[in-house]
Amino acid sequence: MSVASANFEKSVFVNCPFDDDYRQILISIIFTVKFLGFAPRLTLETSDSGTTRLATIVNLIESSRFGIHDLSRIRATCEGDHARMNMPFELGIDYGCKKFKGNEWNDKRILVLEKERYRYQVALSDLSGSDIKNHNDEPIIVTKVVRNWFVTEILRTGPSHTIIWYDFNEFIADLEEKLEEEGHDPDDFGEVPISEIMAYMDLWFNNKV
């Protein structure tokens, strides 16, 4: 049964780390997706304790034509730590949805990111031969990669990544000013929920029109 909708066509499942070191990269991905007219979907957009995380992930994947998956944090960083397998697991669900569900899901598009080129092959050799993009932990690079992917896959043309990057930095400056006006301690900006930052982005884009 087909469930194609305008929401499906514009939705982008973002499967990325949520740690502090990755936060600026995540925000730049979300901003770029919104700048290009698409709707980022993350598990962070809800905290409903009545729904399991896996059920939320499956629902987001099923309702999104596009998926952005970052594998740059799958390695254990300290002796005794376990590898972080959530990101490749969710990538597998997305790939399975594309391959086996049929109908509009056949037209899913998936972007896989890594920190360094070819590093993923050590842990996930099944992806060898896939067009994995690296970002070197640089928000400006991931902005360019995400922009170019959307242009290649669907848009054909679009504003340059430089314009997106300049607007992103303008947004961050305006956001910090707005948060201070609303009584937030500057030292706590890194704790503002991503869902709240996404709401500020929507307001910012609306005011830019």
C-alpha atoms as one frame of an Amber mdcrd trajectory, in Angstrom:
protein
   0.000   0.000   0.000   1.395   3.378  -1.000   1.576   6.248   1.495   3.300
   8.825  -0.711   2.700  12.373   0.455   4.200  15.823   0.293   5.620  15.177
   3.767   7.349  11.991   2.600   8.827  13.745  -0.442  10.376  16.492   1.689
  11.338  14.556   4.838  14.981  13.759   5.612  15.819  11.243   8.334  19.008
  12.439  10.060  20.909   9.607  11.752  23.858  11.306  13.405  25.647  11.335
  16.775  24.177  13.556  19.459  27.322  14.075  21.545  28.682  17.521  22.398
  31.664  17.262  20.053  29.368  16.597  17.098  26.724  19.182  17.982  27.923
  21.959  15.649  28.116  19.519  12.727  24.595  18.296  13.466  23.221  21.836
  13.606  24.916  22.682  10.294  23.338  19.591   8.680  19.896  20.549   9.969
  20.353  24.136   8.782  21.468  23.060   5.296  18.520  20.677   4.939  16.083
  23.411   5.947  17.813  26.014   3.763  17.238  23.795   0.725  13.534  23.455
   1.488  13.468  20.019   3.113  12.342  18.858   6.559  14.924  17.187   8.820
  13.513  14.432  11.026  15.376  13.330  14.164  14.618  11.162  17.154  15.440
  14.243  19.255  12.257  15.948  18.079  10.247  13.961  20.620  10.798  12.608
  24.140   7.628  10.529  24.435   8.365   7.866  27.045   5.401   5.851  25.800
   7.084   5.091  22.474  10.219   2.980  22.175  13.203   4.561  20.486  13.280
   1.820  17.856   9.619   2.350  17.001  10.297   6.071  16.592  13.295   5.387
  14.336  11.345   2.991  12.119   8.487   5.475  11.808  10.849   8.316  10.850
  12.655   6.168   8.272   9.405   4.939   6.772   8.048   8.479   6.445  11.228
   9.994   4.916  12.287   9.822   1.268  15.830  10.896   2.190  18.274   9.635
   4.795  21.546  11.143   6.036  23.639   8.702   8.065  26.932   9.648   9.727
  29.213   6.750  10.687  32.039   8.921  12.015  31.469   7.967  15.667  31.169
   4.193  15.411  34.676   3.571  16.774  35.303   3.137  20.478  37.416   6.052
  21.703  38.784   4.572  24.928  40.149   1.187  25.903  37.301  -0.942  27.222
  34.598   1.045  25.413  32.242  -0.662  22.994  31.819   0.408  19.392  28.758
   2.602  18.820  26.496   0.575  16.555  23.303   2.656  16.548  24.252   4.611
  13.422  25.079   1.611  11.188  22.034  -0.231  12.579  19.735   2.620  11.553
  21.457   2.832   8.172  20.651  -0.857   7.728  16.978  -0.251   8.517  16.862
   2.581   5.977  18.573   0.481   3.317  16.195  -2.412   3.999  13.212  -0.077
   3.702  14.475   1.081   0.306  15.190  -2.421  -1.000  12.255  -4.453   0.308
   9.245  -2.223   0.953   8.445  -1.353  -2.667   6.313   1.480  -4.056   7.629
   5.000  -3.319  10.269   3.600  -0.929  12.174   2.306  -3.973  12.953   5.956
  -4.687  14.581   6.586  -1.331  17.921   8.408  -1.418  20.642   7.760   1.174
  23.752   9.796   1.979  26.426   8.142   4.131  28.986  10.346   5.881  32.291
   9.559   7.570  35.040  11.586   9.172  37.852  10.233   6.993  37.692   8.698
   3.543  37.685   4.868   3.514  37.938   4.604   7.330  34.498   2.955   7.518
  35.757  -0.071   5.556  37.539  -1.430   8.623  34.251  -1.821  10.516  31.676
  -2.048   7.712  33.296  -3.598   4.645  29.901  -4.343   3.047  29.785  -0.655
   2.111  32.940  -0.946   0.011  32.264   0.555  -3.399  29.583   2.887  -2.041
  29.947   6.630  -2.519  30.708   7.584   1.101  31.436  11.270   1.740  33.886
  12.480   4.389  33.680  15.746   6.329  36.828  15.772   8.534  34.683  16.925
  11.493  34.313  20.323   9.796  30.804  21.888   9.705  31.705  23.903   6.589
  32.650  20.722   4.734  29.503  18.867   5.754  27.455  21.858   4.579  29.047
  21.545   1.145  28.639  17.756   1.056  24.951  17.847   2.002  24.240  20.704
  -0.404  25.975  18.957  -3.304  24.172  15.689  -2.565  20.738  17.305  -2.747
  21.667  19.122  -5.948  22.935  15.894  -7.524  20.053  13.714  -6.374  17.010
  15.940  -6.779  17.465  19.704  -7.163  19.870  19.826 -10.149  20.758  23.428
  -9.267  20.853  25.468  -6.079  22.532  28.229  -4.088  26.242  27.745  -3.482
  27.492  26.127  -0.292  29.261  29.429   0.455  25.934  31.260   0.640  24.521
  28.545   2.901  27.591  28.724   5.137  27.405  32.515   5.451  23.718  32.295
   6.362  24.457  29.535   8.867  26.962  31.726  10.678  24.515  34.627  10.626
  21.873  32.350  12.140  24.236  31.190  14.905  25.078  34.808  15.798  21.378
  35.774  15.836  20.532  32.666  17.875  23.111  33.471  20.556  21.758  37.020
  20.787  18.183  35.725  20.999  19.039  33.219  23.713  20.741  35.897  25.796
  17.686  38.145  25.418  15.530  35.307  26.715  17.692  34.899  29.803  19.831
  31.922  28.850  23.320  31.780  30.311  25.866  31.800  27.431  27.670  28.910
  29.135  24.502  26.831  28.738  23.917  27.392  25.015  25.271  23.913  24.331
  22.436  22.453  26.406  19.589  24.074  24.481  17.544  21.170  23.019  18.032
  20.529  19.311  14.252  20.610  18.845  14.234  24.157  20.242  17.067  25.208
  17.932  15.078  23.804  14.997  12.127  25.950  16.044  14.399  29.017  16.161
  15.606  28.122  12.665  12.042  28.091  11.365  11.426  31.534  12.819  14.730
  32.794  11.393  13.955  31.535   7.890  10.452  33.005   8.036  11.897  36.389
   8.984  14.392  36.187   6.095  11.610  35.915   3.503
